[in-house]
Amino acid sequence: MKRLFFFGMIVSALMIISCGGGNQQAQQNVEDEDSTDVYVPRDQTIYGICGNGTAMNTLQLLTDNGDTLSLDLTKAQENNQVFGGLQAGDRMAVLPNKGKTEAVIVINQNTLLGDWVMPNPIDGSSEVGIRIKEGGIAESIDQSSIIYKTWKIFNGKLEILSQREGGGDMEEYNLYELVMLGADSLVYKTSGVAKQDEETFEYSRWKEKPAMDLHGLKLEDSSDEFRIDN
């Protein structure tokens, strides 16, 4: 009888331990479910040089990783997603499909570089803009309200880091979708916002203004009829 009682105590103790372990595991499972992982998208852009094998509907890309890709441009061209033209030797940023057989978005980074200006939105009396430089450096042109700092291509979009006047040390990242990129024009719009809140920026490439004479004419256009002979 004593042996039976002792055996019952052992079984009870084991059940208590087992239940305790189960409760701990259940609690761990709940904690795991409550914890949320922050999803950070990965840049799928491929960078490289436009190769001599590039044709009307095919981009030969000599990637930074040493690979040579032949990407079909048909869909990108149909969707107006080829920006800046295709020139052998130029540096390209390409968003491919999963199989890396087609180009979804193509951006000529050489064309993107430079000084881009627009009429001052306040009064139009001057020009303001952004300077896009090699090495991911961005600078403001004749404006103090916003300071551009860096730029990069992220999944086929233009990402710009800036700091606004009066905002302290707070910096903001803005993502833009390219609309147009040519030799003398750059247009992009805010990405990921409602249509009614969408903002479009239209720039032209900065060109040095010709020197003017006292009569308001370009110096190269001045003629003898405006000269005073002694």
C-alpha positions as CSV (number, residue, x, y, z in Angstrom):
1,M,0.0,0.0,0.0
2,K,2.9,2.3,0.9
3,R,4.5,1.5,-2.5
4,L,1.3,2.4,-4.3
5,F,1.0,5.7,-2.5
6,F,4.7,6.6,-3.2
7,F,4.2,5.8,-6.9
8,G,1.2,8.1,-7.0
9,M,3.2,10.9,-5.6
10,I,5.9,10.5,-8.3
11,V,3.3,10.5,-11.1
12,S,1.7,13.7,-9.7
13,A,5.0,15.4,-9.5
14,L,5.9,14.5,-13.0
15,M,2.5,15.8,-14.2
16,I,3.1,19.1,-12.4
17,I,6.5,19.5,-14.0
18,S,5.1,18.6,-17.4
19,C,2.3,21.1,-17.1
20,G,4.7,23.8,-16.0
21,G,6.9,23.2,-19.0
22,G,3.9,23.3,-21.3
23,N,2.8,26.6,-19.8
24,Q,6.3,28.0,-20.4
25,Q,6.3,26.8,-24.0
26,A,2.8,28.2,-24.5
27,Q,3.9,31.6,-23.1
28,Q,6.9,31.6,-25.3
29,N,4.7,30.9,-28.3
30,V,2.5,33.9,-27.4
31,E,5.5,36.1,-27.0
32,D,6.8,35.0,-30.4
33,E,3.4,35.8,-32.0
34,D,3.3,39.2,-30.3
35,S,6.7,40.1,-31.6
36,T,6.7,41.8,-35.0
37,D,9.5,41.9,-37.4
38,V,10.1,45.1,-39.3
39,Y,10.2,44.4,-43.1
40,V,13.0,46.2,-44.8
41,P,12.8,45.9,-48.6
42,R,16.0,45.0,-50.4
43,D,17.3,47.0,-53.3
44,Q,17.0,44.8,-56.4
45,T,18.7,47.3,-58.7
46,I,21.6,46.1,-60.8
47,Y,24.4,48.6,-61.5
48,G,26.8,48.4,-64.4
49,I,28.0,49.8,-67.7
50,C,26.0,49.9,-71.0
51,G,27.9,47.5,-73.3
52,N,28.7,47.8,-77.0
53,G,26.3,44.9,-77.6
54,T,23.3,47.1,-76.8
55,A,20.7,47.2,-79.6
56,M,17.3,48.7,-80.2
57,N,15.4,46.2,-78.0
58,T,18.3,44.7,-76.0
59,L,20.5,46.1,-73.2
60,Q,23.9,44.6,-72.7
61,L,24.8,45.3,-69.1
62,L,28.3,44.8,-67.8
63,T,27.5,44.6,-64.1
64,D,29.6,45.7,-61.1
65,N,29.8,42.0,-60.1
66,G,31.6,41.1,-63.3
67,D,28.6,39.5,-65.1
68,T,27.4,40.3,-68.6
69,L,23.6,40.4,-68.9
70,S,21.5,40.6,-72.0
71,L,18.2,42.2,-71.0
72,D,15.1,42.5,-73.2
73,L,13.9,46.1,-73.3
74,T,10.5,45.6,-75.0
75,K,8.3,45.9,-71.9
76,A,10.3,48.7,-70.4
77,Q,10.0,50.7,-73.6
78,E,6.3,50.0,-74.0
79,N,5.8,51.3,-70.4
80,N,8.0,54.4,-70.9
81,Q,10.4,53.1,-68.3
82,V,13.7,53.7,-70.1
83,F,15.2,57.0,-68.8
84,G,18.1,58.9,-70.2
85,G,18.8,56.9,-73.3
86,L,21.3,54.1,-74.0
87,Q,24.9,55.0,-74.7
88,A,27.7,52.5,-74.6
89,G,30.1,53.3,-71.8
90,D,27.4,55.1,-69.7
91,R,26.7,53.9,-66.2
92,M,23.2,52.3,-65.8
93,A,20.9,51.4,-63.0
94,V,18.5,48.7,-64.0
95,L,15.6,47.0,-62.2
96,P,15.2,43.6,-63.8
97,N,12.6,40.9,-63.6
98,K,13.1,37.9,-61.3
99,G,14.8,35.9,-63.9
100,K,17.1,38.8,-65.0
101,T,16.1,38.3,-68.6
102,E,14.0,41.5,-68.9
103,A,14.5,45.1,-67.8
104,V,11.6,46.6,-65.9
105,I,13.1,50.1,-65.3
106,V,16.3,51.5,-66.9
107,I,18.0,54.7,-65.8
108,N,21.1,56.2,-67.4
109,Q,22.9,57.7,-64.4
110,N,25.3,59.7,-66.6
111,T,22.3,61.6,-68.0
112,L,20.9,62.1,-64.4
113,L,24.0,63.8,-63.2
114,G,24.2,67.6,-63.4
115,D,22.5,70.8,-62.4
116,W,18.8,70.9,-62.6
117,V,16.7,74.0,-62.1
118,M,13.2,75.3,-62.2
119,P,11.6,78.8,-61.8
120,N,11.4,79.8,-58.1
121,P,7.9,78.6,-57.1
122,I,7.6,81.7,-54.8
123,D,7.8,84.4,-57.4
124,G,9.5,83.0,-60.5
125,S,12.1,85.7,-60.4
126,S,15.0,83.3,-60.1
127,E,15.9,79.7,-60.5
128,V,16.3,77.1,-57.8
129,G,17.1,73.4,-58.1
130,I,19.2,70.4,-57.3
131,R,22.7,69.4,-58.2
132,I,23.1,65.6,-58.7
133,K,26.8,64.7,-58.5
134,E,28.8,61.5,-58.7
135,G,29.3,59.4,-55.6
136,G,25.7,59.9,-54.4
137,I,26.2,63.6,-53.5
138,A,23.3,66.0,-53.8
139,E,23.4,69.8,-53.3
140,S,20.8,72.6,-53.3
141,I,21.0,75.3,-56.0
142,D,20.2,78.8,-54.8
143,Q,17.8,77.8,-52.1
144,S,18.2,77.8,-48.3
145,S,14.8,76.4,-47.3
146,I,15.8,72.9,-48.2
147,I,19.3,71.3,-48.2
148,Y,19.8,68.3,-50.4
149,K,22.5,65.9,-49.1
150,T,22.5,62.6,-50.9
151,W,20.8,60.7,-53.7
152,K,20.6,57.1,-54.9
153,I,18.5,54.8,-57.1
154,F,16.5,52.3,-55.0
155,N,14.4,49.7,-56.8
156,G,14.1,51.9,-59.9
157,K,13.1,55.1,-57.9
158,L,15.1,58.2,-57.0
159,E,15.7,58.5,-53.3
160,I,16.9,61.9,-52.0
161,L,18.0,62.7,-48.4
162,S,17.4,66.3,-47.4
163,Q,17.1,68.6,-44.5
164,R,14.6,71.5,-44.2
165,E,15.3,74.9,-42.8
166,G,14.0,75.2,-39.2
167,G,13.8,71.4,-38.9
168,G,16.7,71.1,-36.5
169,D,18.9,68.1,-37.3
170,M,16.0,66.0,-38.6
171,E,16.7,64.5,-42.0
172,E,14.1,63.1,-44.3
173,Y,14.2,60.5,-47.1
174,N,11.9,61.1,-50.0
175,L,11.3,58.5,-52.8
176,Y,10.4,59.7,-56.3
177,E,9.2,58.0,-59.5
178,L,10.9,59.2,-62.6
179,V,8.6,60.5,-65.3
180,M,11.0,61.9,-67.8
181,L,14.8,62.1,-68.1
182,G,16.5,63.5,-71.2
183,A,19.5,65.6,-72.2
184,D,17.8,68.8,-71.0
185,S,14.8,67.7,-68.9
186,L,14.2,65.9,-65.6
187,V,10.7,65.3,-64.2
188,Y,9.9,63.2,-61.2
189,K,6.9,62.8,-58.8
190,T,6.4,61.8,-55.2
191,S,6.0,58.0,-54.8
192,G,3.7,56.1,-52.6
193,V,1.2,58.9,-52.0
194,A,-2.5,59.3,-52.9
195,K,-3.1,60.8,-56.3
196,Q,-4.5,64.0,-54.9
197,D,-1.4,64.5,-52.8
198,E,1.0,63.7,-55.6
199,E,3.6,66.4,-56.3
200,T,5.5,66.7,-59.6
201,F,8.9,68.4,-60.0
202,E,9.8,69.6,-63.5
203,Y,13.4,70.7,-64.1
204,S,15.5,71.8,-67.0
205,R,19.3,71.5,-67.2
206,W,21.0,74.6,-66.0
207,K,22.7,76.6,-68.8
208,E,24.9,79.6,-68.3
209,K,23.1,82.7,-69.4
210,P,24.7,84.6,-72.3
211,A,26.4,87.9,-71.5
212,M,24.3,91.0,-72.4
213,D,25.4,94.5,-73.5
214,L,24.0,97.8,-72.4
215,H,21.2,97.5,-75.0
216,G,20.0,94.2,-73.6
217,L,21.4,92.3,-76.6
218,K,23.6,89.2,-76.5
219,L,27.1,90.3,-77.1
220,E,27.5,88.0,-80.0
221,D,24.4,89.6,-81.6
222,S,25.7,93.2,-81.3
223,S,26.1,94.8,-84.7
224,D,27.9,97.9,-86.0
225,E,24.8,100.0,-86.0
226,F,25.0,100.3,-82.2
227,R,28.7,101.3,-82.2
228,I,29.8,104.9,-81.8
229,D,32.7,105.8,-84.1
230,N,35.0,108.6,-83.1
